[in-house]
Amino acid sequence: MRPGILLSASLMLLLLLQPACFFSKKSKIEAVSTPSSVRIALLPFNVSAENKDLRWAALAAPILMAKTAEQAKNLEIIPIWETMPIAINNAGATRTFTAESAANIANWLSAKWSVMGELISGKNEVTIIIDFIPAKSSLIPFRYLKTGKLDSFGSGFCDAYNQFLRYLVASPFQPNRSNVATMASVKSIAEALDREYGWFVEAQPGKAQEVINDLLHSDGPLARSLFSSAVYPALAPTK
């Protein structure tokens, strides 16, 4: 074979091999990373100003949502004692939130989502609306809705979280439904939270020690989520 023909054949072979080499390098399978935790701010629920009997439930709802989220590894709930001062400033005298104000709070707290809700009382039952509001306007909010007796909403918070996690294409969690707290079971805690931050009543910070003592025995993580260790030193982590 003449040198010119041999050189042309070599170049042709090299060109044919290059795409195969390029493809083999690019076709390596990359490991799929585990989704990071979702940082969420929980807000007091909207309640009609005329329905004073339901005010305590406006704070009982985020308390139960904070407690429920303790079972979920991929949810990071901002402590409510951090959220409340920002929530009070944004809600104003009306003590209500809109999607816009909820998104502003999420951005202020460096959260990916905030949770706002509404409790609407009917003749013999209550409708609960839970809205997961994204901090980024490019994302679409997610809504959970349920109607029933007020004390039936304990398990509903588990369902709301899991539907939201599926919406995010994240793994849901398996809640312990044998010991689901009810709204009524946290009424005294909700009323103490109201007095602590002045959501509906006049603020009396530092007056919740008795409630906190009981909570520390039954649910320490929840106590530390609701009240500040700067006001209650007993909540400070033990060294």
C-alpha positions in Angstrom: 0.0 0.0 0.0 1.3 3.4 -0.9 2.2 5.9 1.9 -0.6 8.4 0.8 -3.3 5.7 0.9 -2.0 4.4 4.3 -2.1 8.0 5.8 -5.7 8.5 4.5 -6.8 5.2 6.0 -5.3 6.1 9.3 -7.0 9.5 9.5 -10.3 7.9 8.6 -9.9 5.3 11.4 -9.0 8.1 13.9 -12.1 10.1 13.0 -14.4 7.1 13.4 -13.0 6.3 16.8 -13.2 9.8 18.3 -17.0 9.9 18.6 -17.0 6.5 20.4 -14.4 7.8 22.9 -16.3 11.0 23.4 -19.6 9.1 24.1 -17.9 6.6 26.5 -16.6 9.5 28.6 -20.0 11.3 28.6 -22.1 8.2 29.3 -20.7 7.7 32.9 -23.7 7.5 35.3 -23.5 10.1 38.0 -24.7 9.3 41.5 -28.1 10.9 42.4 -27.7 13.1 45.4 -30.2 12.9 48.3 -32.6 15.9 48.3 -31.7 18.4 50.9 -34.1 19.3 53.7 -36.9 21.8 53.0 -36.7 24.8 55.3 -40.2 25.9 56.3 -41.6 28.8 58.3 -44.9 28.1 60.1 -47.3 31.0 60.6 -50.4 31.4 62.8 -53.5 30.5 60.8 -56.1 33.1 59.7 -59.3 33.1 61.8 -62.3 35.3 61.4 -62.1 38.3 63.8 -65.7 37.5 64.8 -64.9 34.0 65.9 -63.2 34.5 69.2 -63.8 30.9 70.3 -61.5 29.7 67.5 -58.6 32.0 68.2 -56.6 29.5 70.2 -56.8 27.1 67.2 -55.0 29.7 65.0 -51.9 29.0 67.2 -52.6 25.4 67.9 -52.4 24.5 64.2 -48.7 25.6 63.7 -47.9 24.0 67.1 -49.2 20.6 65.8 -47.5 21.1 62.5 -44.2 21.7 64.3 -44.7 18.6 66.4 -45.7 16.5 63.4 -42.6 17.6 61.4 -40.4 16.1 64.1 -41.0 12.8 62.4 -39.8 14.0 59.0 -36.1 13.9 58.2 -36.4 16.1 55.1 -38.3 18.9 56.7 -36.5 21.7 58.6 -39.0 23.8 60.6 -37.8 27.2 61.7 -38.4 27.5 65.5 -41.7 29.3 66.0 -40.1 31.7 68.5 -37.9 32.9 65.7 -40.9 33.3 63.3 -43.3 35.0 65.6 -41.7 38.5 65.8 -41.5 38.6 61.9 -45.0 37.3 61.6 -46.4 39.9 64.0 -44.7 42.7 62.0 -46.1 41.4 58.7 -49.6 40.6 59.8 -50.2 43.9 61.4 -53.4 44.7 63.4 -55.5 42.4 61.2 -53.5 39.3 62.3 -54.0 37.8 58.9 -51.6 36.8 56.1 -51.8 36.8 52.3 -49.7 34.8 49.9 -47.6 37.9 49.3 -46.9 38.5 53.0 -46.3 34.8 53.6 -43.7 34.8 50.8 -42.0 37.9 52.2 -41.7 36.2 55.6 -40.1 33.1 54.0 -37.6 35.3 52.2 -36.8 37.2 55.4 -36.2 34.0 57.3 -34.2 32.4 54.4 -36.9 29.7 54.1 -37.8 27.9 50.9 -41.5 27.9 51.9 -43.8 29.3 54.5 -47.1 27.7 55.6 -50.1 29.9 56.1 -53.6 28.5 56.8 -57.2 29.4 57.5 -59.8 27.9 59.8 -63.4 28.4 58.6 -66.2 27.3 61.0 -69.4 25.9 59.7 -72.6 24.7 61.3 -71.2 21.5 62.8 -67.7 21.3 61.4 -64.6 23.3 60.5 -62.8 23.6 57.2 -59.0 23.9 57.4 -57.0 25.2 54.5 -53.2 24.9 54.5 -51.2 26.7 51.9 -47.5 26.1 51.3 -46.3 29.4 49.9 -42.9 29.4 48.0 -40.3 32.1 48.7 -39.6 32.2 44.9 -42.4 33.6 42.7 -41.3 31.1 39.9 -42.6 28.2 42.0 -46.3 27.2 42.4 -48.0 27.2 45.8 -49.5 23.9 47.1 -52.8 23.7 48.9 -54.3 21.1 51.3 -57.9 21.3 52.3 -60.0 19.2 54.8 -63.4 19.6 56.4 -64.4 17.8 59.7 -64.4 18.1 63.4 -61.6 20.3 64.8 -60.0 17.4 66.7 -59.8 15.3 63.5 -57.1 17.5 62.0 -54.2 15.9 63.9 -53.7 13.2 61.3 -54.5 15.8 58.6 -51.2 17.6 59.3 -49.4 14.3 58.5 -51.3 14.0 55.2 -50.7 17.7 54.3 -47.0 17.3 54.8 -46.8 14.0 52.8 -48.9 15.4 49.9 -46.6 18.4 49.9 -43.5 16.2 49.9 -44.9 14.1 47.0 -45.5 17.4 45.2 -41.8 18.2 45.6 -40.9 14.7 44.4 -39.5 14.0 47.9 -39.9 10.9 50.0 -42.9 11.1 52.4 -42.5 10.0 56.0 -44.3 7.3 58.0 -46.1 9.0 60.9 -46.8 7.3 64.1 -50.6 7.5 63.9 -51.1 5.6 67.2 -50.2 8.7 69.2 -51.4 11.7 67.1 -52.0 14.8 69.1 -55.3 16.7 68.7 -56.0 20.4 68.5 -57.7 20.3 72.0 -54.6 18.6 73.5 -52.5 21.7 72.8 -55.0 24.4 73.6 -53.3 25.4 76.8 -49.9 25.6 74.9 -51.5 27.7 72.2 -52.9 30.1 74.7 -49.5 30.4 76.4 -47.9 31.1 73.0 -50.5 33.8 72.4 -49.7 35.4 75.8 -45.9 35.1 75.1 -46.0 37.0 71.8 -49.2 38.9 71.9 -50.9 37.5 68.8 -54.5 38.1 69.9 -54.0 39.2 73.6 -51.6 41.6 75.2 -48.1 40.2 75.2 -46.8 38.9 78.5 -43.4 37.4 77.7 -41.7 35.3 80.4 -45.0 34.1 81.9 -45.1 30.6 80.3 -42.7 28.8 82.7 -45.3 26.4 84.1 -46.3 25.3 80.6 -42.7 25.0 79.5 -41.9 22.8 82.6 -44.6 20.4 81.5 -43.5 20.4 77.9 -39.9 19.7 78.8 -41.0 16.5 80.4 -43.3 15.4 77.5 -41.8 17.0 74.4 -38.5 18.9 74.8 -38.0 19.6 71.0 -41.4 21.1 70.8 -40.8 23.4 73.8 -37.5 24.6 72.2 -39.3 25.3 69.0 -42.0 27.4 70.6 -40.2 29.4 73.2 -36.8 31.2 73.3 -34.0 30.0 75.6 -33.0 33.7 76.0 -36.2 34.2 77.9 -36.4 30.7 79.5 -32.8 29.5 80.4 -34.2 26.0 81.1 -34.6 25.5 77.3 -30.9 26.0 76.6 -29.2 22.8 75.3 -27.4 20.9 78.1 -23.6 20.8 77.7 
